[in-house]
Amino acid sequence: MRTLKYAIVGMLAQKPMTGYDLMQEFESTLNEFWSANHSQIYPELKKLTNEGSITYTMKQSEKGPDSKLYSITEAGEKDFLEWLNDDEDIIKTPKDPFRLRVFFSKSMKEEDRLDFFMDHRLKHRKRLKHLQKQLQKFTHIPTKDEDAFGDYLVLMSAIMREESTIEWIEKCIELLEA
């Protein structure tokens, strides 16, 4: 399954966008749970156009060359809605080098192990602060009918994930210091 396809079509279901606009969304809104780079997005846009899931019009630019403004087609919307409603198994837990190091951390010197946890706590606190700053873009909690509702729910999940990770790391530090 080409999940990137559905990420792109889903963004275009919200509003027409250029390839550059899509890249910006991947770098800002989607980056907490999905990533894609230039070399993946543009070939996928070409495939989606050839499949009839999306179409484009040329958009004049004041700054440089004209760009393609992509939008979803009826066929693309139908396929996207089928994918959204498809029942899917829970994916395996993603690989996490930090937790793998924790698992084997007994091999570290005691002071290095404590520093290791403290360093990661700091990194997660910085990420949490960044996410909380992202939350400020919402002037209100979006209603379930607004496009921003899903963004809000995912951001809330990312904040809760970081809070939980920090709580776990602090418990690890507490156990190490005991």
LONUNU-346906 format. One line per field, with one value per atom (N, C-alpha, C): residue number from 1; residue in one letter; x, y, z. Coordinates in Angstrom, 1 decimal, always signed. Layout:
k: [NUM / ...]
r: [A / ...]
u: [X / ...]
v: [Y / ...]
w: [Z / ...]
This chain:
k: [1 / 1 / 1 / 2 / 2 / 2 / 3 / 3 / 3 / 4 / 4 / 4 / 5 / 5 / 5 / 6 / 6 / 6 / 7 / 7 / 7 / 8 / 8 / 8 / 9 / 9 / 9 / 10 / 10 / 10 / 11 / 11 / 11 / 12 / 12 / 12 / 13 / 13 / 13 / 14 / 14 / 14 / 15 / 15 / 15 / 16 / 16 / 16 / 17 / 17 / 17 / 18 / 18 / 18 / 19 / 19 / 19 / 20 / 20 / 20 / 21 / 21 / 21 / 22 / 22 / 22 / 23 / 23 / 23 / 24 / 24 / 24 / 25 / 25 / 25 / 26 / 26 / 26 / 27 / 27 / 27 / 28 / 28 / 28 / 29 / 29 / 29 / 30 / 30 / 30 / 31 / 31 / 31 / 32 / 32 / 32 / 33 / 33 / 33 / 34 / 34 / 34 / 35 / 35 / 35 / 36 / 36 / 36 / 37 / 37 / 37 / 38 / 38 / 38 / 39 / 39 / 39 / 40 / 40 / 40 / 41 / 41 / 41 / 42 / 42 / 42 / 43 / 43 / 43 / 44 / 44 / 44 / 45 / 45 / 45 / 46 / 46 / 46 / 47 / 47 / 47 / 48 / 48 / 48 / 49 / 49 / 49 / 50 / 50 / 50 / 51 / 51 / 51 / 52 / 52 / 52 / 53 / 53 / 53 / 54 / 54 / 54 / 55 / 55 / 55 / 56 / 56 / 56 / 57 / 57 / 57 / 58 / 58 / 58 / 59 / 59 / 59 / 60 / 60 / 60 / 61 / 61 / 61 / 62 / 62 / 62 / 63 / 63 / 63 / 64 / 64 / 64 / 65 / 65 / 65 / 66 / 66 / 66 / 67 / 67 / 67 / 68 / 68 / 68 / 69 / 69 / 69 / 70 / 70 / 70 / 71 / 71 / 71 / 72 / 72 / 72 / 73 / 73 / 73 / 74 / 74 / 74 / 75 / 75 / 75 / 76 / 76 / 76 / 77 / 77 / 77 / 78 / 78 / 78 / 79 / 79 / 79 / 80 / 80 / 80 / 81 / 81 / 81 / 82 / 82 / 82 / 83 / 83 / 83 / 84 / 84 / 84 / 85 / 85 / 85 / 86 / 86 / 86 / 87 / 87 / 87 / 88 / 88 / 88 / 89 / 89 / 89 / 90 / 90 / 90 / 91 / 91 / 91 / 92 / 92 / 92 / 93 / 93 / 93 / 94 / 94 / 94 / 95 / 95 / 95 / 96 / 96 / 96 / 97 / 97 / 97 / 98 / 98 / 98 / 99 / 99 / 99 / 100 / 100 / 100 / 101 / 101 / 101 / 102 / 102 / 102 / 103 / 103 / 103 / 104 / 104 / 104 / 105 / 105 / 105 / 106 / 106 / 106 / 107 / 107 / 107 / 108 / 108 / 108 / 109 / 109 / 109 / 110 / 110 / 110 / 111 / 111 / 111 / 112 / 112 / 112 / 113 / 113 / 113 / 114 / 114 / 114 / 115 / 115 / 115 / 116 / 116 / 116 / 117 / 117 / 117 / 118 / 118 / 118 / 119 / 119 / 119 / 120 / 120 / 120 / 121 / 121 / 121 / 122 / 122 / 122 / 123 / 123 / 123 / 124 / 124 / 124 / 125 / 125 / 125 / 126 / 126 / 126 / 127 / 127 / 127 / 128 / 128 / 128 / 129 / 129 / 129 / 130 / 130 / 130 / 131 / 131 / 131 / 132 / 132 / 132 / 133 / 133 / 133 / 134 / 134 / 134 / 135 / 135 / 135 / 136 / 136 / 136 / 137 / 137 / 137 / 138 / 138 / 138 / 139 / 139 / 139 / 140 / 140 / 140 / 141 / 141 / 141 / 142 / 142 / 142 / 143 / 143 / 143 / 144 / 144 / 144 / 145 / 145 / 145 / 146 / 146 / 146 / 147 / 147 / 147 / 148 / 148 / 148 / 149 / 149 / 149 / 150 / 150 / 150 / 151 / 151 / 151 / 152 / 152 / 152 / 153 / 153 / 153 / 154 / 154 / 154 / 155 / 155 / 155 / 156 / 156 / 156 / 157 / 157 / 157 / 158 / 158 / 158 / 159 / 159 / 159 / 160 / 160 / 160 / 161 / 161 / 161 / 162 / 162 / 162 / 163 / 163 / 163 / 164 / 164 / 164 / 165 / 165 / 165 / 166 / 166 / 166 / 167 / 167 / 167 / 168 / 168 / 168 / 169 / 169 / 169 / 170 / 170 / 170 / 171 / 171 / 171 / 172 / 172 / 172 / 173 / 173 / 173 / 174 / 174 / 174 / 175 / 175 / 175 / 176 / 176 / 176 / 177 / 177 / 177 / 178 / 178 / 178]
r: [M / M / M / R / R / R / T / T / T / L / L / L / K / K / K / Y / Y / Y / A / A / A / I / I / I / V / V / V / G / G / G / M / M / M / L / L / L / A / A / A / Q / Q / Q / K / K / K / P / P / P / M / M / M / T / T / T / G / G / G / Y / Y / Y / D / D / D / L / L / L / M / M / M / Q / Q / Q / E / E / E / F / F / F / E / E / E / S / S / S / T / T / T / L / L / L / N / N / N / E / E / E / F / F / F / W / W / W / S / S / S / A / A / A / N / N / N / H / H / H / S / S / S / Q / Q / Q / I / I / I / Y / Y / Y / P / P / P / E / E / E / L / L / L / K / K / K / K / K / K / L / L / L / T / T / T / N / N / N / E / E / E / G / G / G / S / S / S / I / I / I / T / T / T / Y / Y / Y / T / T / T / M / M / M / K / K / K / Q / Q / Q / S / S / S / E / E / E / K / K / K / G / G / G / P / P / P / D / D / D / S / S / S / K / K / K / L / L / L / Y / Y / Y / S / S / S / I / I / I / T / T / T / E / E / E / A / A / A / G / G / G / E / E / E / K / K / K / D / D / D / F / F / F / L / L / L / E / E / E / W / W / W / L / L / L / N / N / N / D / D / D / D / D / D / E / E / E / D / D / D / I / I / I / I / I / I / K / K / K / T / T / T / P / P / P / K / K / K / D / D / D / P / P / P / F / F / F / R / R / R / L / L / L / R / R / R / V / V / V / F / F / F / F / F / F / S / S / S / K / K / K / S / S / S / M / M / M / K / K / K / E / E / E / E / E / E / D / D / D / R / R / R / L / L / L / D / D / D / F / F / F / F / F / F / M / M / M / D / D / D / H / H / H / R / R / R / L / L / L / K / K / K / H / H / H / R / R / R / K / K / K / R / R / R / L / L / L / K / K / K / H / H / H / L / L / L / Q / Q / Q / K / K / K / Q / Q / Q / L / L / L / Q / Q / Q / K / K / K / F / F / F / T / T / T / H / H / H / I / I / I / P / P / P / T / T / T / K / K / K / D / D / D / E / E / E / D / D / D / A / A / A / F / F / F / G / G / G / D / D / D / Y / Y / Y / L / L / L / V / V / V / L / L / L / M / M / M / S / S / S / A / A / A / I / I / I / M / M / M / R / R / R / E / E / E / E / E / E / S / S / S / T / T / T / I / I / I / E / E / E / W / W / W / I / I / I / E / E / E / K / K / K / C / C / C / I / I / I / E / E / E / L / L / L / L / L / L / E / E / E / A / A / A]
u: [+0.8 / +0.0 / +0.9 / +0.6 / +1.3 / +0.7 / +1.1 / +0.4 / +0.7 / +1.9 / +2.2 / +1.1 / +0.6 / -0.5 / -1.7 / -2.1 / -3.2 / -2.9 / -1.7 / -1.3 / -1.5 / -1.0 / -1.1 / -2.5 / -3.2 / -4.6 / -5.5 / -5.2 / -5.9 / -5.7 / -4.4 / -4.1 / -4.9 / -4.9 / -5.6 / -7.1 / -7.6 / -9.1 / -9.4 / -8.5 / -8.7 / -8.7 / -7.8 / -7.7 / -6.7 / -6.8 / -5.8 / -4.4 / -3.4 / -2.0 / -1.0 / +0.1 / +1.2 / +2.1 / +3.0 / +4.0 / +4.7 / +5.1 / +5.8 / +4.9 / +3.6 / +2.7 / +2.6 / +2.6 / +2.5 / +3.8 / +4.9 / +6.2 / +6.2 / +5.6 / +5.5 / +4.6 / +3.6 / +2.7 / +3.4 / +4.2 / +4.9 / +5.9 / +6.5 / +7.5 / +6.9 / +5.7 / +5.1 / +3.9 / +2.8 / +1.7 / +1.8 / +2.3 / +2.4 / +3.6 / +4.6 / +6.0 / +6.0 / +5.0 / +5.0 / +4.6 / +4.1 / +3.7 / +3.9 / +4.3 / +4.5 / +5.6 / +6.4 / +7.5 / +7.5 / +7.9 / +8.2 / +9.1 / +9.9 / +10.8 / +10.5 / +11.1 / +10.9 / +11.0 / +12.0 / +12.2 / +11.1 / +10.3 / +9.1 / +7.9 / +7.7 / +6.4 / +6.2 / +7.1 / +6.9 / +6.7 / +7.4 / +7.0 / +5.6 / +5.3 / +3.9 / +2.9 / +3.1 / +2.1 / +2.0 / +3.1 / +3.0 / +2.2 / +2.4 / +1.6 / +0.2 / -0.1 / -1.5 / -2.2 / -1.5 / -2.1 / -2.4 / -1.4 / -1.6 / -2.7 / -2.9 / -4.0 / -5.4 / -5.4 / -6.7 / -7.2 / -6.3 / -6.7 / -6.7 / -5.8 / -5.6 / -5.5 / -5.7 / -5.5 / -4.8 / -4.4 / -3.7 / -4.1 / -3.9 / -4.0 / -2.7 / -2.3 / -1.1 / -1.4 / -0.6 / -0.7 / +0.4 / +0.1 / +1.1 / +1.8 / +3.1 / +3.8 / +4.5 / +4.4 / +5.1 / +6.6 / +7.0 / +8.4 / +9.3 / +8.7 / +9.5 / +8.6 / +9.0 / +8.2 / +6.8 / +5.9 / +4.6 / +4.7 / +3.7 / +3.6 / +2.3 / +2.3 / +1.1 / +0.3 / -1.0 / -1.9 / -2.7 / -2.4 / -3.1 / -4.4 / -5.3 / -6.6 / -7.1 / -7.9 / -8.4 / -9.5 / -9.6 / -10.7 / -11.8 / -12.9 / -14.0 / -13.4 / -12.7 / -12.2 / -11.2 / -10.4 / -9.4 / -10.1 / -11.2 / -11.9 / -12.6 / -13.1 / -13.8 / -12.7 / -11.6 / -10.5 / -10.0 / -9.9 / -9.4 / -10.4 / -11.7 / -12.7 / -12.8 / -12.6 / -12.5 / -11.3 / -10.2 / -9.0 / -9.2 / -9.9 / -10.1 / -11.0 / -12.0 / -12.9 / -12.4 / -11.3 / -10.8 / -10.3 / -10.6 / -10.2 / -8.8 / -7.9 / -6.5 / -6.0 / -5.1 / -4.5 / -3.6 / -3.3 / -2.3 / -1.0 / -0.2 / +1.2 / +2.1 / +3.1 / +4.1 / +4.7 / +5.2 / +5.9 / +7.1 / +7.2 / +8.3 / +9.7 / +10.7 / +12.0 / +12.4 / +13.0 / +13.4 / +14.8 / +15.8 / +17.2 / +17.3 / +16.6 / +16.8 / +16.3 / +15.2 / +14.7 / +15.6 / +16.2 / +17.1 / +18.4 / +18.8 / +20.0 / +19.6 / +18.4 / +17.9 / +17.9 / +17.5 / +17.4 / +18.8 / +19.8 / +21.2 / +22.0 / +21.4 / +22.1 / +22.9 / +22.7 / +23.5 / +25.0 / +25.3 / +26.7 / +27.4 / +26.6 / +27.2 / +27.7 / +28.7 / +29.1 / +27.9 / +27.9 / +26.7 / +26.5 / +27.5 / +27.4 / +27.0 / +27.5 / +27.1 / +25.7 / +25.2 / +23.8 / +22.9 / +23.2 / +22.4 / +22.4 / +23.6 / +23.7 / +22.9 / +22.9 / +22.2 / +20.7 / +20.1 / +18.7 / +18.4 / +19.3 / +19.1 / +19.1 / +20.0 / +20.1 / +18.8 / +18.3 / +17.1 / +15.9 / +15.9 / +14.8 / +14.8 / +16.0 / +16.1 / +15.6 / +16.0 / +15.5 / +14.0 / +13.4 / +12.0 / +11.3 / +11.9 / +11.3 / +11.3 / +12.4 / +12.5 / +11.4 / +11.3 / +10.2 / +8.8 / +8.6 / +7.3 / +7.0 / +8.1 / +7.9 / +7.6 / +8.2 / +7.9 / +6.5 / +6.0 / +4.6 / +3.6 / +3.9 / +3.0 / +3.0 / +4.1 / +4.1 / +3.2 / +3.3 / +2.4 / +1.0 / +0.6 / -0.8 / -1.3 / -0.4 / -0.9 / -1.4 / -1.2 / -1.8 / -3.3 / -3.8 / -5.3 / -5.8 / -6.7 / -7.4 / -8.5 / -8.9 / -10.0 / -9.8 / -10.5 / -10.5 / -11.4 / -10.9 / -11.7 / -12.9 / -13.9 / -15.1 / -14.8 / -15.5 / -15.3 / -15.5 / -16.2 / -16.5 / -15.4 / -14.4 / -13.4 / -12.2 / -11.6 / -10.4 / -9.3 / -9.2 / -8.1 / -8.4 / -9.5 / -9.9 / -8.9 / -8.6 / -7.6 / -6.2 / -5.8 / -4.5 / -4.5 / -5.5 / -5.6 / -5.5 / -6.2 / -6.2 / -4.8 / -4.1 / -2.8 / -1.8 / -1.9 / -1.0 / -1.2 / -2.5 / -2.8 / -2.1 / -2.2 / -1.6 / +0.0 / +0.6 / +2.0 / +2.4 / +1.6 / +1.9 / +1.8 / +0.8 / +0.6 / +1.7 / +2.1 / +3.2 / +4.5 / +4.8 / +6.0 / +5.9 / +4.8 / +4.6 / +4.8 / +4.2 / +4.3 / +5.8 / +6.5 / +7.9 / +8.7 / +8.5 / +9.2 / +9.0 / +7.7 / +7.3 / +8.1 / +8.1 / +8.8 / +10.3 / +10.9 / +12.4 / +12.7 / +11.8 / +12.0 / +11.9 / +11.0 / +10.9 / +12.2 / +12.8 / +14.0 / +15.2 / +15.2 / +16.2 / +16.1 / +14.9 / +14.6 / +15.1 / +14.8 / +15.3 / +16.8 / +17.4 / +18.9 / +19.5 / +18.9 / +19.5 / +19.2 / +18.3 / +17.9 / +19.0]
v: [-1.2 / +0.0 / +1.2 / +2.2 / +3.4 / +4.5 / +4.4 / +5.3 / +6.8 / +7.1 / +8.5 / +9.0 / +8.1 / +8.5 / +9.1 / +8.4 / +8.9 / +10.1 / +10.3 / +11.5 / +12.7 / +12.5 / +13.6 / +13.9 / +12.8 / +13.0 / +13.6 / +13.2 / +13.7 / +15.2 / +15.6 / +17.1 / +17.8 / +17.2 / +17.9 / +17.8 / +16.9 / +16.9 / +18.1 / +18.6 / +19.8 / +21.1 / +21.1 / +22.3 / +22.1 / +22.7 / +22.6 / +23.1 / +22.5 / +22.9 / +22.7 / +23.4 / +23.2 / +22.1 / +21.6 / +20.6 / +21.2 / +22.5 / +23.2 / +23.3 / +23.6 / +23.7 / +22.4 / +21.3 / +20.0 / +19.7 / +20.0 / +19.9 / +20.6 / +21.8 / +22.6 / +22.0 / +21.4 / +20.6 / +19.4 / +18.7 / +17.6 / +18.0 / +19.2 / +19.7 / +20.3 / +20.7 / +21.4 / +20.6 / +20.5 / +19.8 / +18.3 / +17.6 / +16.2 / +15.6 / +16.4 / +15.9 / +15.2 / +15.3 / +14.5 / +13.1 / +12.7 / +11.3 / +10.8 / +11.6 / +11.2 / +12.1 / +11.5 / +12.3 / +11.9 / +12.8 / +12.6 / +13.8 / +13.5 / +14.5 / +14.8 / +15.8 / +16.3 / +15.1 / +14.2 / +13.1 / +12.1 / +12.1 / +11.2 / +11.9 / +13.1 / +13.8 / +14.0 / +14.5 / +14.9 / +13.6 / +12.5 / +11.3 / +10.8 / +10.9 / +10.5 / +11.4 / +12.7 / +13.6 / +13.2 / +12.8 / +12.4 / +11.1 / +10.1 / +8.9 / +9.1 / +10.0 / +10.3 / +11.0 / +11.8 / +12.5 / +11.5 / +10.6 / +9.6 / +8.6 / +8.3 / +7.4 / +8.1 / +9.4 / +10.1 / +10.5 / +10.3 / +10.6 / +12.1 / +12.8 / +14.3 / +14.9 / +16.1 / +16.9 / +18.2 / +19.0 / +20.2 / +21.3 / +22.5 / +23.7 / +24.4 / +25.2 / +26.0 / +27.3 / +27.6 / +28.7 / +29.7 / +30.9 / +31.9 / +32.4 / +32.5 / +33.0 / +34.3 / +35.2 / +36.5 / +36.4 / +35.3 / +35.2 / +34.4 / +33.5 / +32.6 / +31.9 / +30.7 / +30.0 / +29.6 / +29.4 / +28.9 / +27.6 / +27.3 / +26.0 / +25.3 / +24.1 / +23.3 / +23.3 / +23.7 / +23.7 / +22.4 / +21.5 / +20.2 / +20.2 / +19.4 / +19.2 / +17.8 / +17.3 / +16.0 / +15.8 / +14.7 / +14.4 / +13.6 / +13.4 / +12.6 / +11.2 / +10.6 / +9.3 / +9.2 / +10.3 / +10.3 / +10.4 / +11.2 / +11.3 / +10.0 / +9.3 / +8.0 / +7.0 / +6.9 / +6.1 / +6.4 / +7.7 / +8.2 / +7.8 / +8.0 / +7.7 / +6.2 / +5.4 / +3.9 / +3.6 / +4.2 / +4.0 / +4.4 / +5.6 / +6.1 / +5.1 / +4.5 / +3.6 / +2.1 / +1.8 / +0.5 / +0.1 / -1.1 / -1.6 / -2.0 / -1.6 / -1.9 / -2.4 / -3.4 / -3.9 / -2.9 / -3.0 / -2.1 / -2.5 / -1.5 / -1.7 / -2.2 / -2.9 / -3.3 / -2.0 / -2.1 / -1.0 / -0.6 / +0.7 / +1.1 / +0.9 / +0.7 / +0.5 / +1.8 / +1.7 / +2.9 / +2.6 / +3.2 / +3.1 / +3.5 / +4.5 / +4.9 / +3.8 / +3.2 / +2.1 / +0.9 / +0.6 / -0.5 / -0.2 / +1.0 / +1.4 / +1.2 / +1.6 / +1.5 / +0.0 / -0.8 / -2.3 / -2.8 / -2.3 / -2.8 / -1.8 / -0.9 / +0.2 / -0.3 / -1.5 / -2.0 / -2.1 / -2.2 / -2.3 / -0.9 / +0.2 / +1.5 / +1.7 / +2.7 / +3.1 / +3.8 / +3.7 / +4.2 / +5.7 / +6.5 / +7.9 / +8.2 / +7.4 / +7.6 / +7.2 / +6.2 / +5.8 / +6.9 / +7.5 / +8.6 / +9.8 / +10.1 / +11.2 / +10.9 / +9.7 / +9.3 / +9.6 / +9.2 / +9.5 / +11.0 / +11.7 / +13.1 / +13.9 / +13.4 / +14.0 / +13.8 / +12.6 / +12.3 / +13.0 / +13.2 / +13.9 / +15.4 / +16.0 / +17.3 / +17.4 / +16.5 / +16.5 / +16.4 / +15.5 / +15.4 / +16.6 / +17.2 / +18.5 / +19.6 / +19.6 / +20.6 / +20.3 / +19.0 / +18.7 / +19.0 / +18.7 / +19.1 / +20.6 / +21.4 / +22.8 / +23.3 / +22.6 / +22.9 / +22.6 / +21.4 / +21.0 / +21.9 / +22.3 / +23.2 / +24.6 / +25.0 / +26.2 / +26.1 / +24.9 / +24.6 / +24.7 / +24.3 / +24.3 / +25.7 / +26.7 / +28.1 / +28.6 / +27.9 / +28.3 / +28.2 / +27.4 / +27.2 / +28.3 / +29.1 / +30.1 / +29.5 / +28.3 / +27.6 / +26.1 / +25.3 / +23.9 / +23.7 / +23.2 / +23.1 / +22.1 / +22.4 / +21.5 / +20.3 / +19.3 / +18.1 / +18.2 / +19.3 / +19.6 / +20.4 / +20.9 / +21.8 / +20.9 / +21.3 / +20.6 / +20.5 / +21.5 / +21.6 / +20.6 / +20.0 / +19.1 / +17.9 / +17.3 / +16.2 / +16.6 / +17.8 / +18.4 / +18.5 / +19.1 / +19.3 / +18.0 / +16.9 / +15.6 / +15.0 / +15.1 / +14.5 / +15.3 / +16.6 / +17.4 / +17.1 / +16.9 / +16.6 / +15.2 / +14.3 / +13.0 / +13.1 / +13.9 / +14.1 / +14.7 / +15.7 / +16.3 / +15.3 / +14.5 / +13.4 / +12.4 / +12.0 / +11.1 / +11.6 / +12.9 / +13.5 / +13.6 / +14.0 / +14.0 / +12.6 / +11.6 / +10.3 / +9.8 / +10.1 / +9.7 / +10.4 / +11.6 / +12.4 / +11.8 / +11.4 / +10.8 / +9.5 / +8.7 / +7.4 / +7.6 / +8.5 / +8.8 / +9.3 / +10.1 / +10.6 / +9.4 / +8.5 / +7.3 / +6.5 / +6.3 / +5.6 / +6.3 / +7.6 / +8.4 / +8.2 / +8.2 / +8.0 / +6.6 / +5.6 / +4.2 / +4.1 / +4.8 / +4.8 / +5.5 / +6.5 / +7.3 / +6.6 / +5.6 / +5.0 / +4.1]
w: [+0.0 / +0.0 / +0.0 / -0.8 / -0.9 / +0.1 / +1.3 / +2.3 / +2.0 / +1.4 / +1.0 / +0.1 / -0.8 / -1.7 / -0.9 / +0.2 / +0.9 / +1.8 / +2.2 / +2.9 / +2.0 / +0.7 / -0.3 / -0.7 / -1.0 / -1.4 / -0.3 / +1.0 / +2.1 / +2.3 / +2.1 / +2.2 / +1.1 / -0.1 / -1.3 / -1.1 / -0.3 / +0.0 / +0.8 / +1.6 / +2.4 / +1.6 / +0.6 / -0.2 / -1.3 / -2.5 / -3.5 / -3.1 / -3.5 / -3.1 / -4.2 / -4.1 / -5.0 / -4.4 / -5.1 / -4.5 / -3.4 / -3.5 / -2.5 / -1.2 / -1.4 / -0.3 / +0.5 / -0.3 / +0.3 / +1.1 / +0.5 / +1.3 / +2.6 / +2.6 / +3.8 / +4.8 / +4.4 / +5.3 / +5.9 / +5.1 / +5.7 / +6.7 / +6.5 / +7.4 / +8.7 / +8.6 / +9.8 / +10.4 / +9.7 / +10.3 / +10.5 / +9.5 / +9.5 / +10.1 / +10.4 / +10.8 / +12.1 / +12.9 / +14.2 / +14.0 / +12.8 / +12.7 / +11.3 / +10.3 / +9.0 / +8.3 / +7.5 / +6.9 / +5.4 / +4.6 / +3.2 / +2.7 / +1.8 / +1.2 / -0.2 / -0.7 / -2.1 / -3.1 / -2.9 / -3.9 / -3.8 / -2.8 / -2.7 / -3.2 / -2.8 / -3.1 / -4.5 / -5.3 / -6.7 / -7.6 / -7.4 / -8.2 / -7.8 / -6.5 / -6.1 / -6.8 / -6.8 / -7.5 / -9.0 / -9.6 / -11.0 / -11.1 / -10.3 / -10.3 / -10.0 / -9.1 / -8.7 / -9.9 / -10.6 / -11.8 / -12.8 / -13.1 / -14.1 / -13.8 / -12.5 / -12.1 / -12.1 / -12.2 / -12.2 / -10.8 / -9.8 / -8.4 / -8.1 / -8.9 / -8.7 / -10.1 / -10.2 / -11.4 / -11.0 / -12.0 / -11.7 / -12.7 / -12.3 / -13.2 / -13.0 / -13.9 / -13.8 / -13.0 / -12.1 / -11.2 / -11.5 / -11.9 / -12.2 / -10.9 / -10.9 / -9.8 / -10.1 / -9.1 / -9.2 / -8.9 / -8.2 / -7.8 / -8.7 / -9.4 / -10.3 / -11.3 / -11.7 / -12.7 / -12.2 / -13.2 / -12.8 / -12.1 / -11.3 / -10.6 / -10.8 / -10.5 / -10.7 / -9.3 / -9.5 / -8.3 / -8.4 / -7.5 / -7.5 / -6.7 / -7.2 / -6.5 / -6.7 / -5.8 / -5.8 / -6.8 / -7.5 / -8.4 / -7.7 / -8.3 / -7.7 / -7.5 / -8.4 / -8.3 / -7.1 / -7.0 / -5.9 / -4.5 / -4.5 / -3.2 / -2.9 / -3.8 / -3.6 / -3.0 / -3.7 / -3.2 / -1.8 / -1.6 / -0.3 / +0.8 / +0.6 / +1.6 / +1.8 / +0.8 / +1.0 / +1.9 / +1.7 / +2.5 / +3.9 / +4.1 / +5.5 / +6.3 / +5.6 / +6.2 / +6.3 / +5.8 / +5.8 / +7.2 / +7.6 / +8.9 / +8.8 / +9.7 / +9.6 / +10.9 / +10.8 / +12.0 / +12.6 / +13.9 / +14.6 / +14.1 / +13.7 / +13.2 / +14.4 / +14.0 / +15.0 / +15.6 / +16.8 / +17.5 / +16.7 / +16.3 / +15.5 / +16.2 / +15.5 / +16.1 / +16.8 / +17.9 / +18.7 / +19.3 / +18.7 / +19.2 / +20.6 / +21.1 / +22.5 / +23.4 / +23.2 / +24.0 / +23.9 / +22.8 / +22.6 / +23.5 / +23.5 / +24.4 / +25.8 / +26.2 / +27.6 / +28.0 / +27.1 / +27.4 / +27.7 / +27.0 / +27.2 / +28.1 / +28.8 / +29.5 / +30.7 / +31.2 / +32.3 / +31.9 / +30.7 / +30.2 / +30.3 / +30.5 / +30.6 / +32.0 / +32.1 / +33.5 / +34.1 / +35.4 / +36.2 / +35.9 / +35.9 / +35.7 / +34.2 / +33.3 / +31.9 / +31.7 / +32.4 / +32.2 / +32.7 / +33.8 / +34.4 / +33.4 / +32.9 / +32.0 / +30.7 / +30.3 / +29.1 / +29.3 / +30.4 / +30.7 / +30.8 / +31.5 / +31.7 / +30.4 / +29.5 / +28.2 / +27.4 / +27.4 / +26.7 / +27.3 / +28.6 / +29.2 / +28.7 / +28.6 / +28.1 / +26.7 / +25.8 / +24.4 / +24.3 / +25.2 / +25.1 / +25.7 / +26.7 / +27.2 / +26.1 / +25.3 / +24.2 / +23.2 / +22.9 / +21.9 / +22.4 / +23.7 / +24.3 / +24.2 / +24.5 / +24.5 / +23.0 / +22.1 / +20.6 / +20.3 / +20.8 / +20.5 / +21.1 / +22.4 / +23.1 / +22.4 / +21.8 / +21.0 / +19.8 / +19.1 / +18.0 / +18.3 / +19.5 / +20.0 / +20.0 / +20.1 / +20.2 / +18.9 / +17.8 / +16.5 / +16.5 / +17.5 / +17.6 / +18.5 / +18.0 / +18.8 / +19.6 / +19.2 / +19.9 / +19.6 / +20.3 / +20.0 / +18.7 / +17.6 / +16.4 / +16.6 / +16.0 / +16.0 / +15.2 / +15.4 / +14.6 / +13.1 / +12.7 / +11.3 / +10.6 / +11.4 / +10.8 / +10.3 / +9.2 / +8.7 / +9.8 / +10.7 / +11.7 / +12.8 / +12.9 / +14.0 / +14.1 / +12.9 / +12.9 / +13.3 / +12.8 / +13.2 / +14.7 / +15.3 / +16.7 / +17.5 / +17.0 / +17.7 / +17.7 / +16.5 / +16.4 / +17.2 / +17.2 / +18.1 / +19.6 / +20.0 / +21.3 / +21.7 / +20.7 / +20.9 / +21.1 / +20.2 / +20.3 / +21.6 / +22.1 / +23.4 / +24.5 / +24.5 / +25.5 / +25.4 / +24.2 / +24.1 / +24.7 / +24.5 / +25.1 / +26.6 / +27.1 / +28.5 / +29.2 / +28.5 / +29.0 / +29.0 / +27.9 / +27.8 / +28.8 / +29.1 / +30.1 / +31.5 / +31.7 / +33.0 / +33.2 / +32.1 / +32.1 / +32.4 / +31.7 / +31.8 / +33.3 / +33.8 / +35.2 / +36.2 / +35.9 / +36.8 / +36.6 / +35.4 / +35.2 / +36.0 / +35.9 / +36.7 / +38.2 / +38.6 / +40.1 / +40.5 / +39.7 / +40.0 / +39.9 / +39.0 / +38.9 / +40.1 / +40.6 / +41.8 / +43.1 / +43.1 / +44.4 / +44.9]
